[in-house]
Amino acid sequence: MEYTGFFDMRRCGPLPGYDGFIVVELSDRPVKYHIQPTFASSMSARECHTMAMAACRIACNCADAIRGKLSVDHLRRALTNPCLERLRTMQYLLDSHMVTHPEIKTKFCYLPTVPTLIDGVITGADTMEMVVFMTIGQEDLRVNLKFRYIGSRWMCVFADLG
């Protein structure tokens, strides 16, 4: 058979996705997750569940860190140094902005983060990207995370909140 450069779903079948739920203390219902590989991955359903829980925890902690409710250093074991520095910069900029806009601080800093959905993609043998959808009061927030397997564990190499 000649190579056409396209993945033939009829011949190989669709790649299995991983769906599940995690229970989060502040949420009134379990948080659904979906993780989809883009290639034949060796990750198991249990590993995907563990990554969904880790992504949720890291996203909530990142949101709390930029709001000044948690030290950025608390995330040292989960985030790479460049990622921690970007988070520190974001925390500084948000803190400076809230000094002149107290209504933002009122709306954004006092209520808890409540995750609502986690969506992930396994993009390589040692990389995956996750998006954690959450709310803070009436505000919707998306936290994009990129993980890379470094040494013997998954580390967050990129975190973007918005």
Sequence and secondary structure as in RCSB ss.txt:
>XXXX:A:sequence
MEYTGFFDMRRCGPLPGYDGFIVVELSDRPVKYHIQPTFASSMSARECHTMAMAACRIACNCADAIRGKLSVDHL
RRALTNPCLERLRTMQYLLDSHMVTHPEIKTKFCYLPTVPTLIDGVITGADTMEMVVFMTIGQEDLRVNLKFRYI
GSRWMCVFADLG
>XXXX:A:secstr
    SS  HHHH     EEEEE  TT SS EEEEEEESS     HHHHHHHHHHHHHHHHHHHHHHTTSS GGGG
TTTB HHHHHHHHHHHHHHHHHHHH HHHHHHHSSS EEEEEEEEEEEETTEEEEEEEEEETTEEEEEEEEEEEE
TTEEEEEEEEE 
